[in-house]
Amino acid sequence: MTRVGSGTGALTRAALDVPGVRVTGVDPAPHYIDYARDHVDDARVRFVLADAQTLAFPAAGHRDAVHLIR
């Protein structure tokens, strides 16, 4: 799963309750990525500093993308 706009990683952490999930959190803000990396310690997660409009992930590697707007 790709978590677009992952911010602090709070929702990424919640997604880890799904069996077998692997998550890539993407955010353009370095301070959010740093915070998330420091607070979500799980081998199934990686956080990437990037703009969602310019992601360079292989299509076959990411089946789902999630972005929540409030």
C-alpha positions in Angstrom: 0.0 0.0 0.0 1.2 3.5 -0.7 0.1 6.0 1.9 0.1 9.4 0.1 0.5 12.4 2.4 1.7 10.1 5.2 2.5 13.0 7.6 3.6 11.7 11.0 2.8 8.1 10.2 -0.2 7.7 12.6 -2.5 6.2 9.9 0.4 4.2 8.5 0.8 2.6 11.9 -2.9 1.8 12.0 -2.7 0.1 8.6 -0.2 -2.4 10.1 -3.1 -4.1 11.8 -4.0 -5.6 8.4 -2.3 -9.0 8.0 0.5 -9.1 5.4 0.4 -5.4 4.6 3.5 -3.5 3.6 3.3 0.3 3.5 5.2 3.0 1.8 4.5 6.4 3.3 5.1 9.3 1.0 5.2 13.0 2.0 6.9 16.1 0.6 7.7 17.5 4.1 11.1 16.5 5.5 10.0 17.1 9.1 7.1 14.7 8.8 9.2 12.0 7.2 11.8 12.4 9.9 9.1 12.2 12.6 7.5 9.1 11.1 10.8 7.3 10.7 11.5 8.0 14.4 8.1 6.9 15.6 7.0 4.0 13.4 9.5 1.2 13.8 8.4 -1.7 11.7 10.2 -3.6 8.9 6.9 -3.6 6.8 7.1 0.2 6.5 9.3 2.7 4.7 8.9 6.4 4.5 9.9 8.3 1.3 10.4 12.0 0.9 8.6 12.7 -2.4 5.8 14.6 -4.1 2.9 12.3 -5.0 2.8 13.7 -8.5 6.3 12.5 -9.3 6.4 9.1 -7.7 8.8 6.7 -9.4 7.5 3.4 -8.1 7.0 0.4 -10.4 3.3 -0.1 -11.1 3.4 -3.7 -10.2 4.9 -3.0 -6.8 2.0 -0.9 -5.4 -1.5 -2.1 -5.8 -3.2 0.3 -3.5 -2.8 4.0 -2.8 -4.5 5.8 0.1 -5.0 9.5 0.8 -7.4 10.9 3.3 -8.7 14.5 3.1 -10.5 16.1 6.0 
